[in-house]
Amino acid sequence: MDFTNYFIGLLTGVSVTAFFIGKEWYKYYTRYTIQQKQLDRVLKLNDRIKKLKNLQPTEHYQL
């Protein structure tokens, strides 16, 4: 009986711990991917702005 209670308590503790660790990892993963997408958008926009600034005035009107 003691072994069964010990085993159930151990399994419950491991399950709860795994749940909270997974929750934190998922939160970090989603935050990181959203920041990475935002950074990619900003870099892409920055490249477009640089291209527009480097164009000659006649080329700019053709766009």
BAMAR-878742 format. One record per atom (N, C-alpha, C, O, CB): atom name; chain; x, y, z. Coordinates in steps of 0.1 Angstrom, whole numbers, plus 5000, padded with zeros to 4 digits. Glycine has a CB too. Layout:
<tidrens>
   at   ch     c1     c2     c3
   CA    A      X      Y      Z
...
</tidrens>
This chain:
<tidrens>
   at   ch     c1     c2     c3
    N    A   5008   4988   5000
   CA    A   5000   5000   5000
    C    A   5009   5013   5000
    O    A   5006   5022   4993
   CB    A   4991   5000   5012
    N    A   5019   5012   5008
   CA    A   5028   5024   5009
    C    A   5035   5026   4995
    O    A   5037   5038   4991
   CB    A   5038   5022   5020
    N    A   5039   5015   4989
   CA    A   5045   5017   4976
    C    A   5036   5023   4965
    O    A   5040   5031   4957
   CB    A   5050   5003   4971
    N    A   5023   5019   4966
   CA    A   5013   5024   4956
    C    A   5011   5039   4958
    O    A   5011   5047   4949
   CB    A   5000   5017   4958
    N    A   5010   5043   4971
   CA    A   5008   5057   4974
    C    A   5021   5065   4970
    O    A   5020   5076   4964
   CB    A   5005   5060   4989
    N    A   5032   5060   4972
   CA    A   5045   5066   4968
    C    A   5045   5068   4953
    O    A   5049   5079   4948
   CB    A   5057   5058   4973
    N    A   5042   5057   4946
   CA    A   5042   5057   4931
    C    A   5032   5067   4926
    O    A   5036   5075   4916
   CB    A   5040   5043   4926
    N    A   5020   5068   4931
   CA    A   5010   5077   4926
    C    A   5015   5092   4929
    O    A   5013   5100   4921
   CB    A   4997   5075   4933
    N    A   5020   5094   4941
   CA    A   5025   5108   4944
    C    A   5037   5112   4935
    O    A   5037   5123   4931
   CB    A   5030   5108   4959
    N    A   5046   5102   4932
   CA    A   5057   5105   4923
    C    A   5052   5108   4909
    O    A   5057   5118   4903
   CB    A   5067   5094   4923
    N    A   5043   5100   4904
   CA    A   5037   5103   4891
    C    A   5030   5116   4890
    O    A   5031   5123   4880
   CB    A   5028   5091   4887
    N    A   5023   5119   4900
   CA    A   5015   5132   4901
    C    A   5025   5144   4901
    O    A   5023   5154   4894
   CB    A   5006   5133   4913
    N    A   5036   5143   4909
   CA    A   5045   5153   4910
    C    A   5053   5155   4897
    O    A   5055   5167   4892
   CB    A   5055   5150   4921
    N    A   5056   5145   4890
   CA    A   5063   5145   4877
    C    A   5054   5151   4867
    O    A   5058   5160   4859
   CB    A   5068   5131   4873
    N    A   5042   5148   4867
   CA    A   5032   5153   4857
    C    A   5030   5168   4859
    O    A   5030   5175   4849
   CB    A   5019   5145   4858
    N    A   5028   5172   4871
   CA    A   5026   5186   4874
    C    A   5038   5194   4870
    O    A   5037   5205   4864
   CB    A   5022   5189   4888
    N    A   5050   5189   4873
   CA    A   5063   5196   4870
    C    A   5064   5197   4855
    O    A   5068   5207   4849
   CB    A   5075   5189   4876
    N    A   5062   5186   4848
   CA    A   5063   5186   4833
    C    A   5053   5196   4827
    O    A   5056   5202   4817
   CB    A   5060   5172   4828
    N    A   5041   5197   4832
   CA    A   5031   5206   4827
    C    A   5036   5221   4828
    O    A   5036   5228   4818
   CB    A   5018   5205   4835
    N    A   5042   5225   4840
   CA    A   5046   5238   4842
    C    A   5059   5241   4834
    O    A   5060   5252   4828
   CB    A   5049   5241   4856
    N    A   5068   5232   4832
   CA    A   5079   5234   4824
    C    A   5075   5235   4809
    O    A   5080   5244   4803
   CB    A   5090   5222   4826
    N    A   5066   5227   4805
   CA    A   5062   5228   4791
    C    A   5055   5241   4788
    O    A   5056   5247   4777
   CB    A   5053   5216   4788
    N    A   5047   5246   4798
   CA    A   5040   5258   4797
    C    A   5050   5270   4795
    O    A   5048   5279   4787
   CB    A   5031   5261   4809
    N    A   5060   5270   4803
   CA    A   5070   5281   4802
    C    A   5078   5280   4789
    O    A   5081   5290   4783
   CB    A   5080   5280   4814
    N    A   5082   5268   4785
   CA    A   5089   5266   4772
    C    A   5080   5271   4761
    O    A   5085   5277   4751
   CB    A   5093   5252   4770
    N    A   5067   5268   4761
   CA    A   5058   5272   4750
    C    A   5057   5288   4750
    O    A   5057   5294   4739
   CB    A   5044   5266   4751
    N    A   5056   5294   4762
   CA    A   5055   5308   4762
    C    A   5068   5314   4757
    O    A   5067   5324   4749
   CB    A   5054   5313   4777
    N    A   5080   5309   4760
   CA    A   5092   5314   4755
    C    A   5093   5312   4739
    O    A   5097   5321   4732
   CB    A   5104   5307   4761
    N    A   5089   5300   4735
   CA    A   5089   5297   4720
    C    A   5080   5307   4712
    O    A   5085   5312   4702
   CB    A   5085   5283   4718
    N    A   5068   5309   4717
   CA    A   5059   5318   4710
    C    A   5064   5333   4710
    O    A   5063   5340   4700
   CB    A   5045   5318   4715
    N    A   5069   5337   4721
   CA    A   5075   5351   4722
    C    A   5087   5352   4713
    O    A   5088   5363   4706
   CB    A   5079   5354   4737
    N    A   5095   5342   4712
   CA    A   5107   5343   4704
    C    A   5103   5343   4689
    O    A   5109   5351   4681
   CB    A   5116   5331   4707
    N    A   5094   5335   4685
   CA    A   5090   5334   4671
    C    A   5083   5347   4667
    O    A   5085   5352   4655
   CB    A   5081   5322   4668
    N    A   5075   5353   4675
   CA    A   5068   5366   4672
    C    A   5078   5377   4671
    O    A   5077   5385   4661
   CB    A   5058   5369   4683
    N    A   5088   5377   4680
   CA    A   5098   5388   4679
    C    A   5107   5386   4666
    O    A   5111   5395   4660
   CB    A   5107   5387   4691
    N    A   5109   5373   4662
   CA    A   5117   5370   4650
    C    A   5110   5375   4638
    O    A   5116   5381   4629
   CB    A   5121   5356   4650
    N    A   5097   5373   4637
   CA    A   5089   5377   4626
    C    A   5088   5392   4625
    O    A   5089   5398   4614
   CB    A   5075   5371   4627
    N    A   5087   5399   4636
   CA    A   5087   5413   4637
    C    A   5100   5419   4632
    O    A   5101   5429   4624
   CB    A   5084   5419   4650
    N    A   5111   5413   4636
   CA    A   5124   5417   4632
    C    A   5126   5415   4617
    O    A   5132   5424   4610
   CB    A   5135   5410   4640
    N    A   5122   5404   4612
   CA    A   5123   5402   4597
    C    A   5115   5412   4590
    O    A   5119   5417   4579
   CB    A   5117   5388   4594
    N    A   5103   5416   4594
   CA    A   5095   5426   4588
    C    A   5102   5440   4588
    O    A   5102   5447   4578
   CB    A   5081   5427   4594
    N    A   5108   5443   4599
   CA    A   5115   5456   4600
    C    A   5127   5456   4591
    O    A   5129   5467   4584
   CB    A   5119   5459   4615
    N    A   5134   5446   4590
   CA    A   5146   5445   4582
    C    A   5142   5446   4567
    O    A   5149   5453   4559
   CB    A   5154   5432   4584
    N    A   5131   5439   4563
   CA    A   5126   5440   4550
    C    A   5122   5454   4546
    O    A   5125   5459   4535
   CB    A   5115   5430   4548
    N    A   5115   5460   4555
   CA    A   5110   5474   4553
    C    A   5122   5484   4552
    O    A   5122   5493   4543
   CB    A   5101   5479   4564
    N    A   5132   5482   4560
   CA    A   5144   5490   4560
    C    A   5151   5488   4547
    O    A   5156   5498   4541
   CB    A   5154   5486   4572
    N    A   5152   5476   4541
   CA    A   5159   5474   4528
    C    A   5151   5481   4517
    O    A   5157   5487   4508
   CB    A   5160   5459   4525
    N    A   5138   5481   4518
   CA    A   5130   5488   4508
    C    A   5132   5503   4508
    O    A   5132   5509   4498
   CB    A   5115   5484   4509
    N    A   5132   5508   4520
   CA    A   5135   5523   4522
    C    A   5148   5526   4516
    O    A   5150   5537   4510
   CB    A   5133   5527   4537
    N    A   5158   5518   4519
   CA    A   5172   5521   4514
    C    A   5172   5521   4499
    O    A   5178   5529   4492
   CB    A   5182   5511   4520
    N    A   5165   5511   4493
   CA    A   5165   5510   4478
    C    A   5158   5523   4472
    O    A   5163   5528   4462
   CB    A   5157   5498   4474
    N    A   5147   5527   4478
   CA    A   5140   5539   4473
    C    A   5149   5552   4475
    O    A   5148   5560   4466
   CB    A   5127   5541   4481
    N    A   5156   5553   4485
   CA    A   5165   5564   4487
    C    A   5176   5564   4477
    O    A   5181   5575   4473
   CB    A   5170   5565   4501
    N    A   5181   5553   4473
   CA    A   5192   5552   4464
    C    A   5189   5553   4449
    O    A   5197   5555   4441
   CB    A   5200   5539   4466
    N    A   5176   5553   4446
   CA    A   5172   5554   4432
    C    A   5173   5568   4428
    O    A   5173   5578   4435
   CB    A   5157   5550   4431
    N    A   5176   5570   4415
   CA    A   5177   5583   4409
    C    A   5162   5589   4408
    O    A   5153   5581   4408
   CB    A   5184   5583   4395
    N    A   5161   5602   4407
   CA    A   5147   5608   4407
    C    A   5139   5603   4395
    O    A   5127   5601   4396
   CB    A   5148   5623   4406
    N    A   5146   5601   4383
   CA    A   5138   5596   4371
    C    A   5134   5582   4373
    O    A   5123   5578   4369
   CB    A   5147   5597   4358
    N    A   5142   5574   4380
   CA    A   5138   5560   4382
    C    A   5127   5559   4392
    O    A   5118   5550   4392
   CB    A   5150   5552   4387
    N    A   5127   5568   4401
   CA    A   5117   5568   4412
    C    A   5102   5570   4406
    O    A   5093   5564   4411
   CB    A   5120   5579   4422
    N    A   5101   5579   4396
   CA    A   5088   5581   4390
    C    A   5083   5570   4382
    O    A   5071   5568   4379
   CB    A   5089   5594   4382
    N    A   5092   5561   4377
   CA    A   5088   5550   4369
    C    A   5082   5539   4378
    O    A   5075   5530   4372
   CB    A   5100   5544   4361
    N    A   5085   5539   4391
   CA    A   5079   5529   4400
    C    A   5065   5532   4402
    O    A   5057   5525   4409
   CB    A   5086   5528   4413
</tidrens>
